[in-house]
Amino acid sequence: MNNRTYQFADEKTKKQIAYMSGYYLQTVPQSVKAAWQETLEETGFNPFQTDVTSILTQLSVEQDFLTGGDDNIFGETKESCLAAIDKVLERIENPLAAVTEERAAYLQQEKEFYTVLASKIRE
């Protein structure tokens, strides 16, 4: 079973991805939710792999800590979503710690996912 990709994920994994996506995207416009789903299908990337901490999760936890409970990283507008994507891409380009080869490969996929997502949101 390959749960690192979206298109080959089993039903349980797809449900987990839907749940996590819903959590992170709860306040965003419908157009962003649609762009996210299209990006999942187009890139085949699972942004919530269980064996890897995504940059999105890291930033969400950091924001939660800094604000005392606000982990809503995407906000409520297309602009706030694009700003969050910029933060994710910035962290991918400038990691806080040394990156293994496997992690680098994951980050490259994550970068592609968010680059495609940003272009879809801007459409």
C-alpha positions in Angstrom: 0.0 0.0 0.0 1.4 3.4 -1.0 0.0 6.1 1.3 2.7 8.6 0.5 0.8 9.5 -2.7 -2.7 10.7 -3.2 -3.7 8.7 -6.2 -2.6 5.4 -4.8 -3.8 6.0 -1.3 -6.3 3.5 0.2 -9.8 4.7 1.4 -8.6 5.1 5.0 -5.8 7.4 3.9 -8.0 9.4 1.6 -10.4 9.9 4.5 -7.5 11.1 6.7 -6.4 13.5 3.9 -10.0 14.8 3.6 -10.2 15.3 7.4 -6.9 17.1 7.6 -7.6 19.2 4.6 -11.0 20.1 6.1 -9.3 21.1 9.3 -6.7 23.4 7.7 -9.2 24.8 5.1 -12.2 25.3 7.4 -12.3 29.1 7.0 -11.0 29.5 3.4 -13.2 30.5 0.4 -14.8 27.6 -1.6 -12.6 28.4 -4.6 -9.5 27.7 -2.5 -11.0 24.4 -1.3 -11.6 23.4 -4.9 -8.1 24.5 -5.9 -6.7 22.3 -3.1 -8.7 19.3 -4.2 -7.6 19.8 -7.9 -4.0 20.1 -6.7 -4.2 16.8 -4.7 -5.5 15.0 -7.8 -3.1 16.7 -10.3 0.2 16.4 -8.3 -0.7 13.1 -6.6 1.0 14.4 -3.5 -0.2 13.6 0.0 0.5 16.7 2.1 -0.2 14.8 5.4 2.0 11.7 5.3 2.2 10.0 8.6 5.9 9.4 8.6 6.9 13.0 7.7 6.1 16.3 9.3 5.0 18.7 6.6 6.0 22.4 6.6 2.3 23.3 6.9 2.1 21.3 10.1 5.3 22.9 11.5 4.1 26.4 10.7 0.7 25.7 12.1 2.2 24.5 15.4 4.6 27.5 15.6 1.7 29.9 15.0 -0.4 28.0 17.6 2.4 28.4 20.1 3.1 32.1 19.4 -0.6 33.1 19.5 -1.7 30.8 22.3 -4.1 28.7 20.3 -4.6 30.2 16.9 -3.4 27.6 14.4 -5.5 28.9 11.5 -2.7 29.3 9.0 -4.7 29.9 5.9 -7.1 32.6 7.2 -10.3 33.5 5.3 -9.3 35.1 2.0 -7.4 34.1 -1.1 -4.8 36.7 -0.2 -4.2 35.1 3.3 -4.0 31.7 1.7 -1.4 32.9 -0.8 0.5 34.5 2.1 0.5 31.2 4.0 1.7 29.4 0.9 4.5 31.9 0.6 5.5 31.1 4.2 5.5 27.4 3.4 7.7 27.9 0.2 10.0 30.2 2.1 10.6 27.5 4.8 11.2 24.8 2.2 13.8 27.1 0.6 15.4 27.9 4.0 15.0 25.0 6.3 15.7 25.5 10.0 17.9 22.4 10.2 20.0 20.2 8.0 17.9 18.1 5.6 18.5 14.4 4.7 18.3 13.3 1.1 14.9 11.6 1.8 13.6 14.8 3.4 14.9 16.9 0.5 12.9 14.7 -2.0 9.8 15.1 0.2 10.3 18.9 0.3 10.7 19.0 -3.5 7.3 17.3 -3.8 5.8 19.6 -1.2 7.2 22.7 -3.0 5.6 21.4 -6.3 2.2 20.9 -4.5 2.1 24.5 -3.1 3.4 26.1 -6.3 0.6 24.4 -8.2 -1.9 25.3 -5.5 -0.8 29.0 -5.6 -1.2 29.2 -9.4 -4.7 27.6 -9.1 -5.8 30.1 -6.4 -4.5 33.0 -8.6 -6.5 31.8 -11.7 
